[in-house]
Amino acid sequence: MYELTKGALDQIMNGVEVEKPILQILGHKKLASASSQERFRLLVSDGVRINSYAMLATQLNSLINDNELTEFSVCQINRYAISMVNNSGKQKRVMVILSIDVKVPGSEVGEKIGNPTQQDGPQQNGDASSVAPAATSSTERSGLPNSRSIQQQKNTNLNDTLSTGRGVATTPITALSPYQNRWVIRARVASKSPIRTWSNSRGEGQLFSMTLVDESGEINFTAFREQCEKFYSMLEIGKVYYLSRCQLKPANRQYSNVKNEYEMTATGETEIVPCHNEIEDIPHVTFDFSPIREIETMEKNGIIDVLGVCKSCTDVTTLLSKATRKELKKRDVNLIDESSTMVTLTLWGTQAEEFDGTTNPIVAIKGARIAEFNGGKTLSCLNSSVLQFDPDIPEAHRLRGWYNTTGCNETVNTISKTLGGLGGGLNGPWLTFKEAKSQQLGCGETPDYFVAKATINMIKIENALYAACPSENCNKKVVLHDDMYRCEKCDRVYPNFKYRLLANCNLADWTDHQWVTTFNEQGEKIFGLTAQELGELQESRNDEFTEKFSSVAFQSYIFKFRLKMESYNDENRLKATVVTMVSLDFKTYNTHLITQIKELANIAKAP
């Protein structure tokens, strides 16, 4: 006969701590959810009562999906939490199972044990109330909430409670719901985004987000405006904190891939207090890496974890957002792994500016999004993605050993349709100047793009620099008037200006030459100086300024060009501009040439 912990469900639903009760599973039901994360409701029995208000923590879903937790199974509940939900206007207690062991499989038991009756809710009886005071200290030590500790938290703030040394009842992340009024979680900061600026019809301001994890699950946290300024500097990745009084709402899957139906938003009442004791039960970031070669067959917009070594990367490029008209910083990082396959990871903003690929770092990404372009696959990071460099994990050490011994010299297969894995946004056909002209690129209604290796013949000195508006997001040319500089776009006058580059370059390859326009960022790459430095050089040492234009001649780069027919003074002219460029890496470029030769010679890739 299988012994169950009789009466356990009545005690649990009355707030009494029951240590490791033995219960029987009589069934489960998959709940409808707005997110992709599965949630299962369980029908449990202690031999006396049946209760359908039991939930399985999402990290235990595999027990049901793998048919380990089946009907009639006898199980030991190692850890659980009580959460309150709103059921038809009434508050109901729900037991969230956080850890469970199957003692006897359902196939062996084969039937319902005892003759249990339905439990509708908390049973207010003498037995339960008599043991409740004795169970209080055990509950507080285990971190599970009860009525007395929760009431204490309502009357005092979190920091005061912790400073007195009293125990704090914490709620597991997976047990949180918008129907709870008061809760405290203890969680580790797994990732934290840089501060970003937002703007919409309701206003503008700053925000940051972070991913919080505890032993039960994870959740996304976002702070806006005053809360952003208040909490950003105090929160450190890897540290553990107590958090309370945040707003809970359904998760927005557009901005987060965290596996939780809900997300947190800081409010004016939000409290965050550091936990000074190291909690071993709270995990750090865990990864589930997919080999890079498998990305090619994966669906677009899929979210995966990836580990790769940076074989090469581009310089930071600046793009103009079509939606906001603000400048965006971008860098492409080419990652390879032991499958000798390369994929391009695109970094944006601060991550792009701070990344250093000179030492070929190992890059681990949790929650990278798969994108598709020209039939190839690339990766990008979301706000909630976790990015680690040279992580101290066995997989990274193994990859480093492979790359240092053989991987750095292997020919790789790239699944990102960029120029031989050069990245940098160099998508497009590889053509010579003669081929581009013969195909009449740019003569249609929409602009055309192509990629070429070209050498600088010369750069015109005249009008290569202009005085621009000094405001952060405006590059409009200013007009000097009464010793002040007026920007027509901003409708303001300034006492100073900033220099911007707008250089006309003559480029050549082995077939032809082409005049092109290079804007500020690309021009700065060519000169190795900022526009401001060039302008100051022109003002103070004009001879050195002129010499600088001569010194950059006969340097070769990989360029991506934009061609478009434009009308000026009723005359049609083909305008060619440099979209982006990268320095010439001869080793990677030769790999591209070898690939082209094999394609022309119809040489199949060796198996």
Phi and psi in degrees as a GROMACS rama.xvg file:
@    title "Ramachandran Plot"
@    xaxis  label "Phi"
@    yaxis  label "Psi"
@TYPE xy
-95.0238  122.389  TYR-2
-88.1791  125.391  GLU-3
-105.066  161.403  LEU-4
-83.4221  88.4106  THR-5
-63.8767  136.727  LYS-6
82.6059  -0.469434  GLY-7
-64.2614  -39.1407  ALA-8
-67.4513  -38.6278  LEU-9
-61.135  -42.8963  ASP-10
-66.901  -44.8359  GLN-11
-60.7782  -43.1118  ILE-12
-75.6672  -7.29971  MET-13
-103.657  14.8667  ASN-14
83.043  15.0661  GLY-15
-95.1195  132.886  VAL-16
-74.2607  124.397  GLU-17
-117.209  120.613  VAL-18
-82.5491  118.79  GLU-19
47.2228  61.0108  LYS-20
-67.922  149.515  PRO-21
-99.5354  117.899  ILE-22
-127.64  163.983  LEU-23
-112.385  136.624  GLN-24
-89.6995  121.569  ILE-25
-104.253  -3.11597  LEU-26
163.485  169.157  GLY-27
-146.49  159.882  HIS-28
-142.315  131.289  LYS-29
-79.4648  127.44  LYS-30
-88.4498  145.678  LEU-31
-68.6028  136.145  ALA-32
-142.308  143.873  SER-33
-73.285  -18.9116  ALA-34
-99.4202  173.724  SER-35
-81.5593  -6.61558  SER-36
-79.9454  126.089  GLN-37
-73.4836  143.414  GLU-38
-131.925  135.686  ARG-39
-120.175  133.92  PHE-40
-100.864  138.058  ARG-41
-113.09  147.971  LEU-42
-104.43  113.374  LEU-43
-118.583  157.136  VAL-44
-140.293  142.485  SER-45
-107.437  13.5683  ASP-46
91.6619  -18.2066  GLY-47
-114.889  -42.9984  VAL-48
-120.985  152.698  ARG-49
-114.736  136.012  ILE-50
-135.536  129.064  ASN-51
-99.6314  0.0389934  SER-52
-93.7542  62.8902  TYR-53
-133.313  135.089  ALA-54
-121.804  145.316  MET-55
-95.7761  126.938  LEU-56
-57.5601  142.334  ALA-57
-60.6914  -29.3854  THR-58
-70.5841  -7.8899  GLN-59
-103.121  8.38386  LEU-60
-58.0677  -28.8298  ASN-61
-62.1392  -25.253  SER-62
-61.8912  -35.9023  LEU-63
-83.7013  -43.6554  ILE-64
-63.293  -29.5713  ASN-65
-95.9161  9.73452  ASP-66
60.0151  34.1782  ASN-67
-89.4825  -34.874  GLU-68
-103.263  91.1245  LEU-69
-112.975  173.766  THR-70
-58.4664  136.498  GLU-71
78.7192  2.37966  PHE-72
-62.6407  140.581  SER-73
-100.441  124.425  VAL-74
-131.758  153.755  CYS-75
-105.156  123.723  GLN-76
-88.2831  103.786  ILE-77
-77.8122  -33.6715  ASN-78
-153.037  138.463  ARG-79
-147.689  166.193  TYR-80
-137.126  151.049  ALA-81
-102.993  126.985  ILE-82
-122.25  152.118  SER-83
-102.479  132.677  MET-84
-126.988  158.136  VAL-85
-93.3067  117.99  ASN-86
-122.531  100.698  ASN-87
56.7304  41.3062  SER-88
86.0734  -5.00399  GLY-89
-111.3  143.352  LYS-90
-81.0248  126.291  GLN-91
-121.136  142.513  LYS-92
-82.3429  136.53  ARG-93
-124.027  132.261  VAL-94
-89.8828  116.247  MET-95
-97.4604  116.479  VAL-96
-85.0854  119.56  ILE-97
-101.717  -27.251  LEU-98
-148.291  132.711  SER-99
-148.98  140.488  ILE-100
-118.936  132.555  ASP-101
-82.6088  112.242  VAL-102
-83.0122  -43.6357  LYS-103
-136.095  123.808  VAL-104
-65.2839  152.722  PRO-105
-61.6235  -32.6608  GLY-106
-63.8525  -28.5681  SER-107
-82.1195  -37.3574  GLU-108
-71.7662  -54.2409  VAL-109
76.9224  -4.27441  GLY-110
-159.134  167.215  GLU-111
-75.621  135.451  LYS-112
-89.6864  127.892  ILE-113
75.3976  -163.429  GLY-114
-131.939  66.0589  ASN-115
-70.6905  151.61  PRO-116
-111.678  161.944  THR-117
-68.1813  135.777  GLN-118
-102.654  118.431  GLN-119
-87.1393  -19.9799  ASP-120
171.771  -165.012  GLY-121
-59.2389  131.666  PRO-122
-99.4883  108.088  GLN-123
-84.8921  90.8767  GLN-124
-128.672  169.591  ASN-125
-62.9213  -38.4893  GLY-126
-61.1602  -45.414  ASP-127
-65.0394  -43.383  ALA-128
-70.1702  -28.669  SER-129
-72.915  -28.6326  SER-130
-96.1428  -9.29115  VAL-131
-60.0374  -45.6467  ALA-132
-61.4999  -37.0851  PRO-133
-67.9467  -27.0939  ALA-134
-86.9664  -8.9977  ALA-135
-60.7718  -49.676  THR-136
-62.4819  -38.3681  SER-137
-63.4822  -39.3605  SER-138
-65.404  -43.9325  THR-139
-64.61  -38.0928  GLU-140
-66.3751  -35.4143  ARG-141
-80.2134  -10.2612  SER-142
84.9103  14.4187  GLY-143
-97.6487  141.825  LEU-144
-76.533  147.414  PRO-145
-138.754  172.148  ASN-146
-63.3748  -39.6974  SER-147
-69.8636  -44.7138  ARG-148
-67.688  -36.6059  SER-149
-65.3872  -39.7737  ILE-150
-64.1434  -37.2688  GLN-151
-62.3743  -40.6261  GLN-152
-66.8853  -29.2472  GLN-153
-66.6549  -35.2108  LYS-154
-88.2616  -16.208  ASN-155
-130.698  154.951  THR-156
-80.9759  164.88  ASN-157
-64.4579  -42.7261  LEU-158
-63.2018  -41.4781  ASN-159
-65.0398  -39.9297  ASP-160
-62.4762  -43.7469  THR-161
-69.1544  -36.5019  LEU-162
-67.8816  -23.3265  SER-163
-80.4113  -12.6329  THR-164
87.9027  1.17826  GLY-165
-72.7377  151.791  ARG-166
-68.2811  147.106  GLY-167
-114.068  127.545  VAL-168
-77.5173  117.612  ALA-169
-106.476  149.442  THR-170
-108.124  132.992  THR-171
-63.5352  147.692  PRO-172
-56.3037  -41.0494  ILE-173
-67.8049  -14.4  THR-174
-94.9538  -1.42454  ALA-175
-72.6419  145.865  LEU-176
-153.11  157.237  SER-177
-64.7195  -10.729  PRO-178
-84.782  -6.28738  TYR-179
-88.7807  139.277  GLN-180
-91.8795  -38.8841  ASN-181
-133.372  131.659  ARG-182
-159.353  160.046  TRP-183
-133.071  131.342  VAL-184
-113.473  153.58  ILE-185
-120.187  113.075  ARG-186
-143.233  158.579  ALA-187
-99.7827  142.023  ARG-188
-80.1386  107.88  VAL-189
-83.1849  -33.5185  ALA-190
-154.947  155.747  SER-191
-145.528  129.117  LYS-192
-81.6019  160.387  SER-193
-66.858  163.02  PRO-194
-69.6287  130.941  ILE-195
-121.93  156.017  ARG-196
-101.883  134.911  THR-197
-123.206  155.626  TRP-198
-153.747  129.275  SER-199
-149.747  -168.426  ASN-200
-65.3371  -19.839  SER-201
-92.7663  -5.3821  ARG-202
140.776  -161.725  GLY-203
-149.138  166.526  GLU-204
168.013  -166.31  GLY-205
-114.228  155.879  GLN-206
-152.061  161.092  LEU-207
-145.02  160.026  PHE-208
-133.103  159.268  SER-209
-150.343  159.767  MET-210
-106.076  126.649  THR-211
-107.078  138.906  LEU-212
-132.006  144.766  VAL-213
-134.407  -170.903  ASP-214
-69.0972  -10.9247  GLU-215
-101.191  -24.3617  SER-216
171.021  -158.958  GLY-217
-140.297  161.076  GLU-218
-155.893  150.94  ILE-219
-92.8203  140.634  ASN-220
-125.689  134.031  PHE-221
-130.846  138.276  THR-222
-125.29  132.838  ALA-223
-112.94  154.663  PHE-224
45.9151  -117.2  ARG-225
-60.908  -38.3481  GLU-226
-68.2749  -32.9352  GLN-227
-61.1109  -47.7141  CYS-228
-66.8849  -34.8341  GLU-229
-72.3399  -41.8588  LYS-230
-102.326  -19.6817  PHE-231
-59.1852  -48.4775  TYR-232
-71.0008  -25.3801  SER-233
-83.124  -18.9296  MET-234
-93.4541  127.38  LEU-235
-120.842  139.856  GLU-236
-63.0835  133.778  ILE-237
93.8361  -17.6326  GLY-238
-86.2624  157.937  LYS-239
-105.77  139.695  VAL-240
-138.322  154.419  TYR-241
-92.233  134.748  TYR-242
-129.707  141.972  LEU-243
-150.785  158.9  SER-244
61.2282  47.2736  ARG-245
-103.121  158.218  CYS-246
-83.5265  132.99  GLN-247
-108.018  134.322  LEU-248
-148.957  163.165  LYS-249
-56.7186  139.999  PRO-250
-69.6308  141.169  ALA-251
-93.7169  106.111  ASN-252
-69.2126  -11.3826  ARG-253
-70.3579  -28.2073  GLN-254
-115.62  -4.13857  TYR-255
-148.199  143.33  SER-256
-112.99  14.4995  ASN-257
-65.6104  138.152  VAL-258
-84.4438  79.0799  LYS-259
-157.481  140.995  ASN-260
-68.7046  -22.5916  GLU-261
-119.989  166.178  TYR-262
-140.201  157.904  GLU-263
-102.94  144.357  MET-264
-129.31  131.188  THR-265
-69.3109  143.853  ALA-266
-124.21  -179.47  THR-267
-65.1154  -19.3444  GLY-268
-96.7798  -5.36124  GLU-269
-59.4643  135.419  THR-270
-119.446  134.075  GLU-271
-133.548  121.958  ILE-272
-128.787  131.406  VAL-273
-62.3653  143.91  PRO-274
-99.9066  112.896  CYS-275
-84.3584  -8.31785  HIS-276
-95.9017  133.018  ASN-277
-71.7171  125.119  GLU-278
-106.176  105.538  ILE-279
-68.359  -27.0963  GLU-280
-69.9422  -21.9571  ASP-281
-85.7775  117.835  ILE-282
-74.166  158.495  PRO-283
-85.9716  -168.761  HIS-284
-65.9716  131.122  VAL-285
-114.176  144.88  THR-286
-117.995  152.996  PHE-287
-130.205  81.5544  ASP-288
-71.5845  141.07  PHE-289
-107.853  136.075  SER-290
-60.3957  143.851  PRO-291
-60.9141  -35.1718  ILE-292
-62.8161  -24.5689  ARG-293
-78.9983  -15.6116  GLU-294
-62.8641  -31.9832  ILE-295
-59.1508  -30.5357  GLU-296
-99.8912  2.35417  THR-297
-84.9506  159.436  MET-298
-74.2821  146.579  GLU-299
-60.4719  143.745  LYS-300
72.5583  6.59177  ASN-301
-67.533  154.255  GLY-302
-113.639  124.486  ILE-303
-139.365  166.817  ILE-304
-103.132  136.427  ASP-305
-134.538  141.969  VAL-306
-125.271  126.444  LEU-307
-153.736  162.194  GLY-308
-103.219  137.32  VAL-309
-72.683  107.617  CYS-310
-81.0545  -35.8843  LYS-311
-161.723  164.876  SER-312
-153.312  160.177  CYS-313
-94.9407  168.864  THR-314
-72.2141  163.764  ASP-315
-69.1294  130.596  VAL-316
-114.492  158.501  THR-317
-115.94  127.215  THR-318
-116.604  157.633  LEU-319
-105.387  119.96  LEU-320
-65.9115  128.337  SER-321
-66.8964  -31.9083  LYS-322
-78.4148  -46.7664  ALA-323
-105.128  -12.2982  THR-324
62.7086  21.9617  ARG-325
-99.4227  153.867  LYS-326
-76.6791  137.697  GLU-327
-120.124  133.8  LEU-328
-91.0478  137.342  LYS-329
-142.65  144.51  LYS-330
-143.737  138.318  ARG-331
-102.104  130.969  ASP-332
-118.033  125.226  VAL-333
-95.4115  115.441  ASN-334
-107.229  138.65  LEU-335
-129.024  158.576  ILE-336
-135.376  -168.187  ASP-337
-67.5712  -8.87557  GLU-338
-83.0065  3.17324  SER-339
56.0446  37.9211  SER-340
-119.894  140.322  THR-341
-114.364  139.793  MET-342
-134.528  148.325  VAL-343
-94.8813  124.981  THR-344
-103.083  125.688  LEU-345
-97.4741  123.836  THR-346
-105.66  147.313  LEU-347
-127.189  156.571  TRP-348
61.2175  -133.71  GLY-349
-62.12  -38.7261  THR-350
-59.6189  -40.4338  GLN-351
-66.6416  -41.7758  ALA-352
-70.6357  -35.0612  GLU-353
-89.7262  -12.9982  GLU-354
-67.8871  135.654  PHE-355
-123.693  110.522  ASP-356
-97.7065  6.29743  GLY-357
-66.0737  -26.7335  THR-358
-99.0832  12.2536  THR-359
50.3874  59.6325  ASN-360
-67.9024  153.618  PRO-361
-79.6331  130.342  ILE-362
-116.483  123.496  VAL-363
-112.187  126.485  ALA-364
-121.75  124.079  ILE-365
-102.089  119.939  LYS-366
84.0517  42.1058  GLY-367
-81.7536  144.154  ALA-368
-98.1111  136.926  ARG-369
-86.3142  125.469  ILE-370
-114.816  165.176  ALA-371
-133.488  133.185  GLU-372
-149.558  128.288  PHE-373
52.7473  35.3923  ASN-374
82.0678  -1.7615  GLY-375
-107.165  167.333  GLY-376
-112.304  138.642  LYS-377
-132.483  171.982  THR-378
-123.361  149.926  LEU-379
-144.299  160.925  SER-380
-99.181  141.674  CYS-381
-91.4563  173.238  LEU-382
-60.5324  -31.3639  ASN-383
-93.3659  -0.52484  SER-384
-67.1379  146.595  SER-385
-107.151  126.214  VAL-386
-118.451  122.675  LEU-387
-127.356  142.7  GLN-388
-113.237  130.889  PHE-389
48.4084  53.7724  ASP-390
-66.684  149.788  PRO-391
-86.9398  70.9009  ASP-392
-132.765  152.483  ILE-393
-56.7023  -39.9307  PRO-394
-61.6358  -37.9376  GLU-395
-70.24  -39.5244  ALA-396
-64.7513  -39.8564  HIS-397
-65.1002  -41.6182  ARG-398
-65.6665  -39.301  LEU-399
-61.6607  -42.6412  ARG-400
-61.8619  -41.8875  GLY-401
-63.9728  -44.1603  TRP-402
-67.7985  -41.981  TYR-403
-68.6809  -27.3252  ASN-404
-92.1443  -50.6668  THR-405
-130.014  -31.3553  THR-406
-62.2858  -34.1138  GLY-407
-67.1451  -18.5047  CYS-408
-106.972  -1.48816  ASN-409
-80.3474  147.693  GLU-410
-77.227  129.589  THR-411
-109.099  155.967  VAL-412
-101.909  118.991  ASN-413
-94.5187  135.347  THR-414
-102.511  0.2247  ILE-415
-100.242  124.321  SER-416
-79.2095  65.4247  LYS-417
-113.496  173.899  THR-418
-67.391  92.8249  LEU-419
55.7641  28.0174  GLY-420
81.8959  12.6029  GLY-421
-71.8176  -24.0372  LEU-422
69.2469  -147.224  GLY-423
67.6175  20.2639  GLY-424
74.9312  19.453  GLY-425
-86.1432  49.5869  LEU-426
-82.4893  144.923  ASN-427
133.801  169.527  GLY-428
-69.1249  145.398  PRO-429
-92.1446  113.604  TRP-430
-133.694  159.684  LEU-431
-89.6803  167.293  THR-432
-61.2397  -38.0141  PHE-433
-64.9661  -41.7114  LYS-434
-65.8995  -39.1302  GLU-435
-62.6063  -40.1189  ALA-436
-70.7719  -40.0733  LYS-437
-66.7151  -28.7415  SER-438
-86.9564  0.476308  GLN-439
53.031  45.7044  GLN-440
-65.1234  140.371  LEU-441
89.8847  -4.9565  GLY-442
-89.4262  -4.33009  CYS-443
-88.1226  -168.739  GLY-444
-75.3295  -27.2029  GLU-445
-113.705  154.079  THR-446
-67.7359  154.232  PRO-447
-114.676  155.075  ASP-448
-130.34  147.022  TYR-449
-154.483  165.856  PHE-450
-118.651  141.385  VAL-451
-152.452  151.115  ALA-452
-90.3072  124.503  LYS-453
-141.861  160.768  ALA-454
-116.845  140.494  THR-455
-75.7275  121.009  ILE-456
-82.4128  -51.8735  ASN-457
-163.158  161.574  MET-458
-128.974  128.658  ILE-459
-67.6236  131.057  LYS-460
-77.2139  -36.0392  ILE-461
-61.2486  128.916  GLU-462
59.8843  22.9958  ASN-463
-71.8011  -23.8816  ALA-464
-119.328  147.854  LEU-465
-141.221  156.921  TYR-466
-83.8001  121.656  ALA-467
-116.726  162.41  ALA-468
-58.0022  132.982  CYS-469
-78.734  -7.29309  PRO-470
-67.955  156.409  SER-471
-61.5654  -43.6412  GLU-472
-108.615  23.1581  ASN-473
-131.058  132.799  CYS-474
-121.965  19.9381  ASN-475
-67.6812  143.969  LYS-476
-67.4778  136.224  LYS-477
-99.4208  158.934  VAL-478
-114.965  129.98  VAL-479
-77.2222  126.987  LEU-480
-150.519  116.313  HIS-481
54.4351  47.603  ASP-482
63.0534  16.4979  ASP-483
-125.641  159.424  MET-484
-114.854  121.115  TYR-485
-104.16  132.722  ARG-486
-106.099  116.548  CYS-487
-67.4032  -33.4903  GLU-488
-67.1781  -47.1382  LYS-489
-82.3608  -14.3297  CYS-490
55.9033  47.4124  ASP-491
-141.202  160.867  ARG-492
-115.515  147.213  VAL-493
-132.043  153.317  TYR-494
-79.9863  -11.4473  PRO-495
-142.948  -175.471  ASN-496
-149.274  174.432  PHE-497
-121.706  149.594  LYS-498
-82.5347  142.402  TYR-499
-131.411  147.22  ARG-500
-94.2133  137.532  LEU-501
-147.627  79.2023  LEU-502
-99.9495  139.126  ALA-503
-95.0641  121.018  ASN-504
-116.64  144.563  CYS-505
-103.957  116.065  ASN-506
-110.431  152.545  LEU-507
-141.362  145.18  ALA-508
-121.048  -165.601  ASP-509
-76.8235  -4.89798  TRP-510
-110.292  -28.6632  THR-511
-170.628  -175.567  ASP-512
-131.536  165.52  HIS-513
-154.185  131.928  GLN-514
-81.8699  132.034  TRP-515
-135.891  158.738  VAL-516
-103.521  129.433  THR-517
-112.31  127.304  THR-518
-84.9074  -177.006  PHE-519
-52.2936  -55.7504  ASN-520
-64.1554  -42.6027  GLU-521
-69.1395  -38.4138  GLN-522
-62.7128  -38.0063  GLY-523
-64.8284  -33.7875  GLU-524
-62.9132  -41.6918  LYS-525
-65.7479  -46.4039  ILE-526
-82.0181  -21.5306  PHE-527
72.3702  15.0902  GLY-528
-135.368  155.052  LEU-529
-76.4178  161.831  THR-530
-60.4858  -36.9822  ALA-531
-64.5782  -41.2917  GLN-532
-65.432  -39.6447  GLU-533
-64.1964  -41.3141  LEU-534
-63.3259  -42.768  GLY-535
-67.4674  -32.8856  GLU-536
-66.0788  -39.3866  LEU-537
-64.2393  -37.2217  GLN-538
-71.1908  -38.0614  GLU-539
-102.106  -38.172  SER-540
-136.581  79.1823  ARG-541
-63.0944  -32.8809  ASN-542
-63.4561  -43.1412  ASP-543
-66.737  -33.9532  GLU-544
-61.6973  -45.8656  PHE-545
-65.0874  -40.1693  THR-546
-63.4118  -32.7812  GLU-547
-62.2233  -36.0773  LYS-548
-69.3243  -33.2385  PHE-549
-74.3183  -32.7385  SER-550
-70.9191  -21.1772  SER-551
-89.3233  -3.08814  VAL-552
-67.1482  150.223  ALA-553
68.1839  22.7103  PHE-554
-94.6419  140.508  GLN-555
-108.747  142.715  SER-556
-140.989  169.282  TYR-557
-99.3562  121.411  ILE-558
-114.13  148.913  PHE-559
-113.701  127.125  LYS-560
-111.276  150.748  PHE-561
-116.875  126.502  ARG-562
-117.239  130.391  LEU-563
-152.496  133.32  LYS-564
-76.9484  123.675  MET-565
-124.638  152.674  GLU-566
-103.46  128.446  SER-567
-138.865  118.84  TYR-568
54.085  46.429  ASN-569
61.5101  21.869  ASP-570
-123.887  129.232  GLU-571
-83.194  129.272  ASN-572
-135.532  139.988  ARG-573
-82.1439  117.994  LEU-574
-102.288  124.664  LYS-575
-112.514  128.024  ALA-576
-127.776  151.616  THR-577
-85.6556  117.579  VAL-578
-78.503  -48.454  VAL-579
-158.027  167.266  THR-580
-155.572  154.125  MET-581
-135.543  153.684  VAL-582
-64.3845  153.043  SER-583
-81.345  107.25  LEU-584
-91.4602  103.429  ASP-585
-63.0247  -34.564  PHE-586
-66.0086  -46.9869  LYS-587
-69.0882  -38.297  THR-588
-64.1759  -40.3538  TYR-589
-65.0032  -35.6967  ASN-590
-60.2168  -40.3312  THR-591
-63.9313  -42.9603  HIS-592
-64.0813  -40.5792  LEU-593
-62.1606  -41.279  ILE-594
-61.031  -42.8213  THR-595
-63.6412  -41.4654  GLN-596
-61.5521  -42.3947  ILE-597
-63.7353  -39.2259  LYS-598
-66.0856  -41.2322  GLU-599
-66.7507  -35.2605  LEU-600
-87.8912  -0.246283  ALA-601
59.3657  41.9944  ASN-602
-94.5478  117.62  ILE-603
-72.8748  148.331  ALA-604
-68.047  134.456  LYS-605
-63.1455  140.804  ALA-606
